[in-house]
């Protein structure tokens, strides 16, 4: 069985899901290769575990902490050319690797390519609808763009054999046209939570003290997290913790973060879920994979969604409903009030109780196993999705 993974390369969450599935597919004897771009491509190269091909870059624009949809839209006037370029490159890679099935994680040109080549395609995505026009209620061009993208995503996703939502039941809205091929699969994680050692054992293994208060700060692979990291750096002296572990991701240099006994700087952590579990509080952007990791392990957290990023806003609101997360807006924060928010969260017993309840809820799903079974099915057949 040959499986080609083609995840979106913006951030690290999409590739992280792909690597989680690739590991389990290999255990079943599958040959797995990847194709991606951006920080996802860099992450795959750094891991060095798989054959990796480079896809054309897709970029979002902003000022370091805020997604600028209007500017991104203006910069995307050549989108039809980029789409054709992507399809051309994907076609070359597929013909060279000759996969039995292609897995596309939120990379929407891939189903077109697979349909043309007659290759089964499984889509993994946590977003099938858009609502960024709400941010610009008086901008008709933005509304038209959103409507066009919604139709595009629905039509393209409909070319897939199956669509897997890496979340629990009813976590997102499903267009009626896609209901028949869509499955709420459960979170797809690099590590099964029940296989991760307990908090004290992880701390002992890493040379950290058992009773220290530890805060983990991670912004994944997004360049939009730099302002959050700068704010944490400035607030660090006022944060009532013994250690602050700061994970910058591959696109952010850490030279602006102070060197101190309190701060531990990391560029990338392959076992990020272990580092989450050893922590008393996690501070992060609101990428979907990160929120699923936090919910599945059951860790109290503060989420700071990228400004003007509708998907991250949705992710954060879902986590807030679970009672596991406190949501902060970066524009409202300064070092002193952010430190106060962090200190309050560190001492919030209700957050810890809710986090444990959410962990139990998510433990009912085995998203990796579910996804691997479906991918394996389509590696051997091009039929419609089996009844579930």
ROFIBA-751422 format. One record per residue: x, y, z of N, C-alpha, C in turn. Coordinates in steps of 0.02 Angstrom, whole numbers, plus 50000, padded with zeros to 5 digits. Layout:
XYZXYZXYZ...
//
This chain:
500434994050000500005000050000500445006250000500315010749953500705016949948500235022949961500435027150008500025032850029500425039250020500135044049985500455050649977500065055650019500405058950066500105064050109500265070850079499745075050069499835081750042499505086750088499825088450145499515093050192499665100350175499205104750195499325111950192499955113350232500375117850207501015119250239501025125550281500435128750290500405134850332500335132650404500805134850447500825132350515501095125250516501015121850572501295115150579500775109850595500155111950609499635107250630499445102250578499375104550515499175100050461499695094550450500315096550448500855091750438500915087150499500805089850558500825085750619500315080150616499705081750592499195076550584499425071250534499725073650479499955069050428500495064350453500955067050492501495062950520501225057850569500715059750607500405055150654500105049150617499755050550562499455045150523499985041150486500495044550461501025041050424501375035850468501485037550531501815032950577501395026550585500735027350593500315021450602500225017650537500205021150481500155017750416500785013450403501365016150422501985012350414501965005950455501675006350515501635000350557501214994950524500764997050479500364992250441500694990150376501314992350366501694990450307501634995050249501325000850257501235005550202501875009450187501965011150125502495015750104502185022750101502475027550136502175034150142502675039450119502435044250080502825050050060502405056350070502745062150070502415068550082502555073450026502105078250019502225084149978501895090050014502275095450024501995101250059502405107450042502325112750081502665119050068502705122850135503005128750134503025133050193503345129750253503095131650313503385129050375503245121550382502705119150352502575112050353503105108150316503315110650258503855107550220504505107550260504665113250292505265113750333505245108750391504665107950421504585103250476504725096050452504465094350394504575087650367505305086450351505645091450322506355090750307506755089850370506585093750422506955093250486506855086450518506245083750512506115077150541506525071750506506585072450439507005067850401506775060650397506135059550411505885052650414505555050350349505405055050304505005053250245505285056550182505135053550126505255056750062504785062750057505065068750041504665074850041504765078649976504215080449943504235084549883503985091549900504225096449863504045103449875503465105449829502945108449860502385111249823502435118849819502105122049772502115129349768501845132549832502155137949853501965141249915501285144749909500915144549964500295148449972500395152650034500255159150030500435163650085499845167850107499795168850173499335173750202499735179650228499425185550224499785191650242499495194850305499935198250341499725201750402500305205650431500215208250492500715212550522501105209250578501075202650583501435199250636500985196150688500395198950699499915195950746499215195850718499105199150661498435200050633498425198050560497955193650543497855191750474497495197350437497785199550382497485204850342497145201750281496495200450288496135196950236496095201150172495985207650179495935211950121496575211950081497145212550116497785212550081497925205650051497755200350088497845193650062497435192649999496815195349999496385194749941496695198349881496965204349893497275208149838497885204549811498255201349856498855197749836498685191049802498055189249804497845182749778497485183349710497595188849675497265189749611497505184549560498105181949573498365176749528498195169749552497685169249596497495162749624497365157449571497015159149516496905153949464497565151149437498065155549428498715153149404499045148749456499005150749520499295146749575498955139949579498295139949569497925133649571498165128949516498225131549455498455127449399499175125049410499585129449438500275127649453500295122049504499865122649555499845117449606499625110849577499095110949536498845104749505499385101549462499745105749424500285103149381500825099649423501045103049478501565100149521501315093849557500695094149581500415088249615500375082349567500175083749506500115078449456500795075049444501315079049438501985076249428502195071749486502055074149547502255070349606501855063849611501205064249598500785058249601500995053149548501145055449488501355050849435502015047549452502455051349486503105048549504503055043549561502655045049612502605040749671502125034949660501615035949618501105030849603500755028349666500425032849704500095030649765499445026949751499235022949799498575019849796498035024449821498215029349863497755034249889498145040549908497825046249900498125052649920497715055449978498055057850029497735060950087497895068450085497395072650076497485079850073497225082950138497665086350174497445089750235497365097150221496735099350210496565106350200496935109450140497115105250092497455107650031496995106149973496625111349950496015110149910496115109549835496735110149812496845108549741496925101049730497105097449783497275090349776496685086149751496065087049777495515082949751495405083649676495535089649649495475090649576495985086349540496615086749564497155082849533497005075449536496775073049593496625065949601496055063749556495545067949549494975066249507495205065549434495635070149412495885069849343496285063449332496675061449383497115055749375496785049149396496175049549423495825043449442496105040149505496365044249551496665041749613496185043249671496045038449715495625039949773495925045449816495495049749844495725055349885495315055749949495665056150005495345057150070495545064050095495065068250111495195074950137495145075050213495625078250245495585079550317495535087050326495015089350359494935096550368494495097950428494625103450462494205105650517493805111850499493775113550433493415119550412493135118550342492475118250337492145117550272491705123550256491655128150303491285134450291491715140250312491575146050286491965152050301491495157550326491775162250364491365167950386491775174250396492305175050356492725180850367492415187350343491875186950303491535193050281491225196850339491105193250395490835196650455491325201850481491965201050466492465205850489492435212350449492145211950389492105217850345491385218350318490905220150361490195219950341490025224750284490425229850274490275234750221490695233650158491065228250155491505226950099491205221550054490835223650003490525218849958491025214249923491615216749901492085212149869492305206349915492365207749980492545202450027491985197350033491355199750033490785195350035490765190849973490895193849914490895189949853491455184749854492035186749880492605182149885492425176249929492115177749987491935172350034491435167550001490925170249968490425165949936490735161549883491205164449845491545160549794491975155049824492325156549879492745151549911492325146049942491755147849971491305142749999491085137849945490885140449888490675136149833491255131749810491845134849805492435131149782492595125449830492615126949896492795121849945492275116149945491635118049941491105112949940491165108549878491245111749820491275107949757491895103549754492465106349774493085102449771493075096849822492845098249882492815092949934492355087349913491845089049874491375084049849491695079149801492295080749775492655076149731493005070649769493055071549835493425066649877492995060349888493335054949905492985048849924492715049349995493085052950038492865053850107493175060250135492805063450180493045069450215493055067750290493625068350321493705066850392493775073350431493345074350481493385080050525493775077850587494365080450600494775078050656494555081150722493935079850740493625082850799493045078450820492715080350874492145076450898491505078550864490975074650874490345075450838490075082550844489835085150787489495091750783489925097650804490575096950795491035102450813491035107950760490875106350698490835111350645490215110150602490035115250563489465114850517489685111150454489265106550431489405102750370488915104850315489135107250258488675108750203488265102550185487635103550170487185097850157487435093450101487755096450051488005092549994488555087650013488865088850071489445084750090489285079950147488675080050172488515076050231488635068550220488485066250160488515059050147489225056250147489725060550136490425058050133490845060750191490525063750241490895066850296490825062850360491385061950395491405058250458491735062550511491415063050570491755066050629492205060650657492835061350644493325056050652493635055750722493625061350759494005061850821494695064750806495005067450858495655070850849496185066150822496605068850777497175065150750497795067950784498135063850823498675066150867499315062250855499885065650863500525062350855500645057150909500355058150968500425053351023499735051951053499595045651065498975043951100499045046151173498565050151198498625052751266498735047451319498415041651311498475036551363499165033251363499555034351310500235031451307500765036351331500575042551345501055047451369501165046451444501795046351467501925045351538501595050851581501545049551646501235054551689501695060651698501395065951724501725072451729502395072151767502395068751824503005068451865503555064651829503375059051797503875055051762504195059051705503775062751667504055066751612504525072051639504325075351693504765080451723505425077451746505395071651778506015068351800506455066551741506155064151687506535062251627506885068151596506585074151601506855080151570507245084551619507335082151680507725085851729507375091951758506705091751758506325097351786506045095251854505975100051899505765098651968505025096851971504865092152015504185089652020503675094952040503875099552085503395104252114503435111252084503845112152032503875118652000503225120251964503055126751961502505129051918502815130451850502535127151799502825127651732502295129951682502475134951643502045137651590502375136151522501995133251477502245131951409501915136951361502315140051319502065144751269502265142151200501775141151156501925138651089501505142151037501815143850980501445147050926501485142850862501665136450869501685131950812502165134550759501955134150696502395136350642502195143050614501775146750649501505152950620501925158950638502075163050587502435169250599501995174350635501335173050637500875177650671500945177450747501335172750773501405172150845501965176350875502325180050834502915183650860502735188850912502185192550902501995197650950501795194451017501475188651014501295185151075501935183151113502435180751078503055178851110503415184951140503395190451105503695196651132503345198751196502685198151196502305200051255502465195551314502515189051302502705184351355503395186051382503845187551338504525189451359504515195451405504115200551386504085206651426503715205551492503255200651493502865199351553503185194351600503725191151578503995185251613504175186651686504445192551701504635194051770504045194451817503455195551789502845196351830502425189851832502635184751796502265178451794502505174051852502025171751893502185168051954502285160651939502795159251899502975152351882503725151551892503935145251898504655143951906505005143451839504645140851789504935140151722504415142251670504665145451617504255147051558504605143951498504285139051467504565135751409504265138951347504685141951305504445145551246504655141851183504155139851143504275136251080504105140951023504615142850984504515148050933504265145550866504415139250849504255136750783504805138550734504805135650674505365136450627505405143250593504875147150595504885153550558505025159550602505155158550666505285164150712505945162950747506415167650739507045167350776506915169450848507315166850894507205168050966507665173350995508015177250952508515181850977508225187451021507575188851014507265194251054507035191751123507075185251134506865182451198507455182351246507365184951305507915185651352508185178851374508825178751389509135172851418509105173351494508785168451526508735168551598508635161551624508725160451689508615153851718507875151951716507435156951710506715155651711506455153451643506775155751590506525154451522506935148951488506575144051460506875138751420506635139751348507095140751302506915142151232506995135751189506485134351150506485128751104506225131151036506545128750982506295130450915505745125650893505835119350911505355114250890505385108450939504805105550954504785099750999504385094250964504725088850948504395083350914503875080150960504015080251025503555077251074503185082751112502885087351075502555093151105502015091251155501675085651144501135083651190501415081751259502005079051261502325077551326502475084051362502725088951326502885095451357502245098951380501705098151343501065100851366500855097451431500935090851432500695087051491501095088751554501735090151548502135091751607501995098851633501625102851593501515109851610500885110651653500875116151691500285117851730499805122151690500065125651639499655129951596500005130551529499605130351475499865131351408499575137851379499995141851349499775147951314499935147051241499435148451198499525146851127499075151151084499225151151019498735153350969498175148050970497705148550924497135144050926497075139750864497655137150842497645132350787497265126050807496945122850758496505117250775496875111350805497445109550776497815103850803498035105050875498265111150889498465112750957497885112251006497295114750986496715114351031496505107151043496565102850992496395095851001496895092351047497535094151041498035091351087497885093351159497715099651169497575102051237496955098751266496435097951225495815094851249495935087451263496305084051221496415076851228496845075151289497315079551305497735078451364497385080951427496975086251419496635089251476497075094151513497305099451478497755104451508497425111351506497365114751563497115121651563497545126051518497225130851486497605134851438497325141851429497735146251402497525152751379497645152951304497115154251266497165154651193497135161951171497585163651125497605170451097497545169651021496925169450994496835168350922497155173950881497405172150823497645177150776497075181950759497195188450764496675193350749496435192550677495785193350667495465192850601495535185950569495605180850611495665174050586495045170150608494525169750565493895166750585493955159550610494375155550579494445148550600494725148150671495235152250686495525152050753495015154650805494625159550785494105162050831493605156450847493405152550796492945146850807493265141650853493895140050840494235135150882494255137350955494405143750965494455146451033493785146251068493255148051032492585148051062492365141051082492535136051040492365129151058492725127051122493355128951128493735127151189493475130851250493265137051239492985140951295492335137751320491925135151273491305131751293491445125551336492005122251322492185116351362492395118351433492545124751444492755126951510493485125451525493865124151472494565122251480495035128051463494765133251430495175138651403494935145551424495415149951431495285157151439495505160551375495085164651346495235167851282495455175051294496025176851266496285183651270496365186451200496245192951193496355196551130497005200351136497465199051090498135202051094498115209651097497635212551063497585219951061497435222851130497135218851174496945221251240497475220051293498035217051273498525214851322499135219351326499395219851387500055222751399500415218151448501055218951460501415214251502501095213251571500845218551602500585217951670499915214451672499445216451628498785213051632498825205851605499275204551559499355197751534499645193351589500145195851624500435192051680499905190551733499475195451746498935194551796498455189051773498285189051708497845183851680498165176951687498805176551673499165170151677499175167751750499325172251796499355170351867498675167951892498145171351870497465169151890497305162151863497505160951800497375154351769497775148851805498375150451825498795145451861498465143251926498065147651955497755146252020497005144652015496765143451954496045142251943495905134751946495635132452002495495125352011494935122951965494465127351948493905125351904494165123551835494665127151810494965125551746495245118451746495575116651800495875109951805495345104551807494795105851844494245100951848493925099951779493785105551745493495105151678493955101651629494605102951634495085099951589495075092351594495005089751654494975082551664494335079651634493775083251641493135080951612493175080851536493495085851506493565086151433494025080551409494555079251447495005073751429494615067151424494185065851471493795059651470493325059451409493035065251392492575065551334492945063951269493545066651261493925065551200494225058551197494325055451255494635048851257494185043451227493545044951216493085040151185493225039051111493605043651081493765043251010494485040651001494595036950948495275035350926495345037650854495465044150847495465047150781495985044350734496575042750760497105039950718496885033250688496635028850730496415022250707495845022950656495355027250671494805028150624495045030450556495505035450556495755038150493496165033050454496585029250489497005024250456496565018950423496035016850456495585011850427495265014350363495045020750364494715023550304495215024450248495815027050263496335027950213496515021150182496595016050224496765009350200496215006550154495595008050172495035005750130495095008550060495245015050054495265018149988495925016749951496415014149987497025011949952496885005649912496335002149929496164995849896495534996049854495175001749857494555002249819494405009549804494025010749753493825017549736493075018349745492805014449792492075014649803491895020749845491235021749853490995026949897491145025149968491085030050012491225029050083490785023650112491065019050152490645013850183490175016750234489605013450244489135015850295489455015350364489265020250408489545020150476489005021550526
//
